[in-house]
Amino acid sequence: MKEVKYYTDINNYIKAIGGIPLMVYKDFYFVKFEDHEVTSTGLCYKHDYFEITLATGYKATFSINEQIIDTQNSHLFFAAPGNIITIDIEELEEDSCGYLILFNQSFLSGFNDIYNIYKNFPYFNFFSSSGYTLDIQQIKLFGDLFEKIYSEYDIISNQNIDIIKSYIMVLLHTAKKELSLDSTVNVFQNRYDKITYDFERIVIDTTKKYRTIDYYSEKLHISSIYLKECVKKSTGKTPKNIINEYVLLEAKSLLQQSTLQIDNVAYQLGFSDLSNFIKFFKRHTQKTPKSYFS
């Protein structure tokens, strides 16, 4: 694997791409690659923004968290903060077209924490990749949405930003509607990547998600041993690691809601008693739930 560059300053990532304008509005960025002379043909990186890419006519090697995605056809890619993304562009067709969108959690109206973005939009994941092959109608549908954002981004103003926020929400909900998780539009190179993706989505959608690996393997109709094998091959992590990540993420989300008592949060997450939840939270954050947001 190539050395991964972590861009804490998003403009350093944009500079690494080369030949495209820097970010002006700190919460959102948009570029149409064909408007510029991009200088980089390969990167391996991660950053703290959500990333959406629409590309047609690109022959490239592309992976998210080391999961390789076929780029021979038109594709729509989704990456979450912290995902490791590797891209090597080999060839561009004459009529190629590519767009890049970057935004952070605070840009989306109505989402006061990152957990609810993962929960509402199933193509954003911590560990598994999301790449989609589009048919002709979908290329036009998503292409038109990207072009509308493109036209508004040309002149940044408060009014334009509000319009862009609306278009981004339309884009996210359209993707949720069009890109069925059970259809063939989702691109997986092997079975263990697909199982890992399904496992991650079940964890996110499960209430009282602090459960055993056996519980989740039964939901997937596979053995717990096979689930462990698939997740390890796909992500380098254990199923327990992934369960704990999402339990912690939801815990932080629930604790932000001042109307909920800590024991209610523990119950909603599936802990048998409050003391177990406090130990779990402190082990992962070095703080108690009560002191975390104080």
Secondary structure, DSSP 8 states (H G I E B T S, - for coil): ----EEESSHHHHHHHH-SS---SSTTEEEEEGGGS----SEEEEEESSEEEEEEEEEEEEEEETTEEE--SS-EEEEE-TT--EEEEEEEEEEEEEEEEEEE-GGGSTT--SHHHHHHH-TT--SSS-EEEE--HHHHHHHHHHHHHHHHHHTS--HHHHHHHHHHHHHHHHHHHHHS-TTSTTB--SSHHHHHHHHHHHHHHH-SS----HHHHHHHTTS-HHHHHHHHHHHHSS-HHHHHHHHHHHHHHHHHT-TTS-HHHHHHHHT-SSHHHHHHHHHHHHSS-HHHHT-
